[in-house]
Amino acid sequence: PGVPAIACDAELALSEIVDYLFDKGYRRPGFMTGARTLSTALGRRHHYANFWRRKGVEGVTELAAERYSAQAGAEAARTYLSATSPASRIDVLMCENDILALGAMDVARSEFGLKVPQDLAVVGFDNIELGGAPAYELTSYEQPTDEMINAMVAMITGKRDAELVVMRGRLVPRSSA
């Protein structure tokens, strides 16, 4: 409280993502975490699990990547897919960010022969440019970065009160989910 910050509304974002995935028929969700030190990341995981629980789906499988890189996403996906029989696997993987998602998609397709989204749907967060490339077509959630930057500059220059500002982003559906 009292600390100025600009953030994307994680609760709203994850609600929109889970509604979208639920409406598409997914019922065995997984969540890939990165570094466990970021409060925004912890919030995303918490909201994701809560929204699935509200829809009657218990037990979101967690894949731990430990850091934010495509390699870490690939390693976490490889570990999970190697240890889990095809019949017991998740059907949708939400990743804390797009870089993790791209690494997970690469391993799922190239090493395990999975089709995205038929065998495993993948969703990221941030909507980075590479995620929209034809090789990935990653469904993602885009933070309102321009608006966030403008609000921060306005705070710094005294044109806006220094306060907590939470902004709405937007779901960017593509063929990965």
One Martini backbone bead per residue (centre of mass of N, CA, C, O) as a GRO file, in nm:
protein
  177
    1PRO     BB    1   0.097   0.036   0.020
    2GLY     BB    2   0.181   0.347  -0.134
    3VAL     BB    3   0.301   0.213  -0.392
    4PRO     BB    4   0.400   0.281  -0.690
    5ALA     BB    5   0.227   0.130  -0.981
    6ILE     BB    6   0.234  -0.074  -1.280
    7ALA     BB    7  -0.033  -0.291  -1.405
    8CYS     BB    8  -0.157  -0.579  -1.501
    9ASP     BB    9  -0.455  -0.754  -1.484
   10ALA     BB   10  -0.427  -1.070  -1.376
   11GLU     BB   11  -0.710  -1.161  -1.303
   12LEU     BB   12  -0.844  -1.090  -1.570
   13ALA     BB   13  -0.657  -1.240  -1.759
   14LEU     BB   14  -0.703  -1.530  -1.639
   15SER     BB   15  -1.004  -1.534  -1.681
   16GLU     BB   16  -0.999  -1.510  -1.989
   17ILE     BB   17  -0.826  -1.756  -2.046
   18VAL     BB   18  -0.998  -1.975  -1.906
   19ASP     BB   19  -1.257  -1.926  -2.060
   20TYR     BB   20  -1.139  -1.989  -2.337
   21LEU     BB   21  -1.042  -2.280  -2.274
   22PHE     BB   22  -1.306  -2.398  -2.171
   23ASP     BB   23  -1.472  -2.336  -2.435
   24LYS     BB   24  -1.265  -2.540  -2.598
   25GLY     BB   25  -1.242  -2.809  -2.381
   26TYR     BB   26  -1.050  -2.781  -2.160
   27ARG     BB   27  -0.941  -3.002  -1.850
   28ARG     BB   28  -0.599  -3.030  -1.843
   29PRO     BB   29  -0.414  -2.829  -1.669
   30GLY     BB   30  -0.121  -2.623  -1.703
   31PHE     BB   31   0.177  -2.470  -1.535
   32MET     BB   32   0.443  -2.251  -1.614
   33THR     BB   33   0.716  -2.169  -1.434
   34GLY     BB   34   0.946  -1.962  -1.313
   35ALA     BB   35   1.053  -1.757  -1.123
   36ARG     BB   36   0.976  -1.737  -0.763
   37THR     BB   37   1.017  -1.403  -0.717
   38LEU     BB   38   0.766  -1.304  -0.872
   39SER     BB   39   0.464  -1.168  -0.802
   40THR     BB   40   0.327  -1.183  -1.080
   41ALA     BB   41   0.370  -1.487  -1.121
   42LEU     BB   42   0.225  -1.587  -0.869
   43GLY     BB   43  -0.048  -1.463  -0.949
   44ARG     BB   44  -0.099  -1.621  -1.205
   45ARG     BB   45  -0.105  -1.903  -1.083
   46HIS     BB   46  -0.330  -1.853  -0.879
   47HIS     BB   47  -0.554  -1.764  -1.078
   48TYR     BB   48  -0.556  -2.008  -1.259
   49ALA     BB   49  -0.639  -2.216  -1.044
   50ASN     BB   50  -0.897  -2.073  -0.944
   51PHE     BB   51  -1.056  -2.070  -1.217
   52TRP     BB   52  -1.064  -2.375  -1.250
   53ARG     BB   53  -1.203  -2.442  -0.985
   54ARG     BB   54  -1.469  -2.282  -1.055
   55LYS     BB   55  -1.505  -2.507  -1.303
   56GLY     BB   56  -1.426  -2.799  -1.159
   57VAL     BB   57  -1.103  -2.790  -1.172
   58GLU     BB   58  -0.862  -2.986  -1.036
   59GLY     BB   59  -0.540  -2.973  -1.050
   60VAL     BB   60  -0.278  -2.809  -1.144
   61THR     BB   61  -0.016  -2.858  -1.332
   62GLU     BB   62   0.332  -2.823  -1.256
   63LEU     BB   63   0.591  -2.644  -1.427
   64ALA     BB   64   0.941  -2.601  -1.373
   65ALA     BB   65   1.184  -2.358  -1.499
   66GLU     BB   66   1.332  -2.124  -1.295
   67ARG     BB   67   1.345  -1.960  -1.571
   68TYR     BB   68   1.361  -1.712  -1.844
   69SER     BB   69   1.350  -1.937  -2.115
   70ALA     BB   70   1.349  -2.147  -2.374
   71GLN     BB   71   1.525  -2.364  -2.244
   72ALA     BB   72   1.360  -2.389  -1.981
   73GLY     BB   73   1.094  -2.467  -2.121
   74ALA     BB   74   1.207  -2.719  -2.256
   75GLU     BB   75   1.301  -2.871  -2.002
   76ALA     BB   76   1.025  -2.883  -1.858
   77ALA     BB   77   0.875  -3.032  -2.083
   78ARG     BB   78   1.060  -3.278  -2.104
   79THR     BB   79   1.026  -3.379  -1.817
   80TYR     BB   80   0.721  -3.416  -1.824
   81LEU     BB   81   0.683  -3.591  -2.088
   82SER     BB   82   0.874  -3.825  -1.995
   83ALA     BB   83   0.703  -3.884  -1.709
   84THR     BB   84   0.432  -3.889  -1.892
   85SER     BB   85   0.171  -4.028  -1.998
   86PRO     BB   86  -0.037  -3.960  -2.252
   87ALA     BB   87  -0.309  -4.013  -2.082
   88SER     BB   88  -0.195  -3.804  -1.832
   89ARG     BB   89  -0.189  -3.549  -1.975
   90ILE     BB   90  -0.210  -3.252  -2.055
   91ASP     BB   91  -0.403  -3.017  -2.279
   92VAL     BB   92  -0.290  -2.747  -2.129
   93LEU     BB   93  -0.044  -2.473  -2.150
   94MET     BB   94   0.050  -2.234  -1.919
   95CYS     BB   95   0.261  -1.954  -1.947
   96GLU     BB   96   0.413  -1.688  -1.799
   97ASN     BB   97   0.550  -1.678  -2.089
   98ASP     BB   98   0.648  -1.686  -2.417
   99ILE     BB   99   0.929  -1.811  -2.398
  100LEU     BB  100   0.842  -2.069  -2.258
  101ALA     BB  101   0.636  -2.156  -2.475
  102LEU     BB  102   0.833  -2.193  -2.711
  103GLY     BB  103   1.004  -2.414  -2.582
  104ALA     BB  104   0.772  -2.615  -2.534
  105MET     BB  105   0.681  -2.642  -2.829
  106ASP     BB  106   0.940  -2.749  -2.952
  107VAL     BB  107   0.951  -3.013  -2.787
  108ALA     BB  108   0.671  -3.131  -2.841
  109ARG     BB  109   0.718  -3.151  -3.152
  110SER     BB  110   1.024  -3.258  -3.199
  111GLU     BB  111   1.043  -3.492  -2.957
  112PHE     BB  112   0.710  -3.595  -2.937
  113GLY     BB  113   0.505  -3.536  -3.185
  114LEU     BB  114   0.324  -3.303  -3.123
  115LYS     BB  115   0.019  -3.137  -3.157
  116VAL     BB  116  -0.060  -2.795  -3.217
  117PRO     BB  117  -0.351  -2.834  -3.020
  118GLN     BB  118  -0.443  -3.137  -3.023
  119ASP     BB  119  -0.241  -3.246  -2.785
  120LEU     BB  120  -0.122  -2.939  -2.717
  121ALA     BB  121  -0.188  -2.658  -2.567
  122VAL     BB  122  -0.064  -2.308  -2.595
  123VAL     BB  123   0.014  -2.042  -2.356
  124GLY     BB  124   0.087  -1.705  -2.311
  125PHE     BB  125   0.273  -1.400  -2.201
  126ASP     BB  126   0.293  -1.065  -2.390
  127ASN     BB  127   0.311  -1.078  -2.701
  128ILE     BB  128   0.542  -1.149  -2.878
  129GLU     BB  129   0.647  -1.142  -3.193
  130LEU     BB  130   0.735  -1.446  -3.231
  131GLY     BB  131   0.455  -1.570  -3.147
  132GLY     BB  132   0.319  -1.469  -3.434
  133ALA     BB  133   0.456  -1.659  -3.592
  134PRO     BB  134   0.396  -1.926  -3.800
  135ALA     BB  135   0.558  -2.136  -3.618
  136TYR     BB  136   0.346  -2.066  -3.366
  137GLU     BB  137   0.078  -1.914  -3.305
  138LEU     BB  138   0.049  -1.772  -3.020
  139THR     BB  139  -0.132  -1.767  -2.756
  140SER     BB  140  -0.201  -1.452  -2.586
  141TYR     BB  141  -0.116  -1.187  -2.352
  142GLU     BB  142  -0.156  -0.838  -2.367
  143GLN     BB  143   0.005  -0.579  -2.261
  144PRO     BB  144  -0.028  -0.221  -2.198
  145THR     BB  145   0.257  -0.076  -2.252
  146ASP     BB  146   0.205   0.213  -2.348
  147GLU     BB  147   0.018   0.292  -2.111
  148MET     BB  148   0.219   0.225  -1.887
  149ILE     BB  149   0.437   0.423  -1.970
  150ASN     BB  150   0.266   0.682  -1.964
  151ALA     BB  151   0.194   0.660  -1.663
  152MET     BB  152   0.484   0.669  -1.554
  153VAL     BB  153   0.567   0.939  -1.674
  154ALA     BB  154   0.343   1.100  -1.534
  155MET     BB  155   0.450   1.044  -1.252
  156ILE     BB  156   0.742   1.151  -1.280
  157THR     BB  157   0.631   1.449  -1.391
  158GLY     BB  158   0.351   1.514  -1.217
  159LYS     BB  159   0.073   1.444  -1.398
  160ARG     BB  160   0.050   1.212  -1.180
  161ASP     BB  161  -0.029   1.024  -0.943
  162ALA     BB  162   0.129   0.828  -0.710
  163GLU     BB  163   0.017   0.500  -0.789
  164LEU     BB  164  -0.192   0.246  -0.832
  165VAL     BB  165  -0.202   0.085  -1.159
  166VAL     BB  166  -0.460  -0.094  -1.332
  167MET     BB  167  -0.460  -0.281  -1.637
  168ARG     BB  168  -0.591  -0.374  -1.938
  169GLY     BB  169  -0.575  -0.624  -2.153
  170ARG     BB  170  -0.530  -0.882  -2.421
  171LEU     BB  171  -0.649  -1.131  -2.600
  172VAL     BB  172  -0.454  -1.350  -2.835
  173PRO     BB  173  -0.577  -1.544  -3.065
  174ARG     BB  174  -0.453  -1.856  -3.178
  175SER     BB  175  -0.355  -2.182  -3.291
  176SER     BB  176  -0.238  -2.301  -3.001
  177ALA     BB  177  -0.568  -2.264  -2.866
   0.00000   0.00000   0.00000
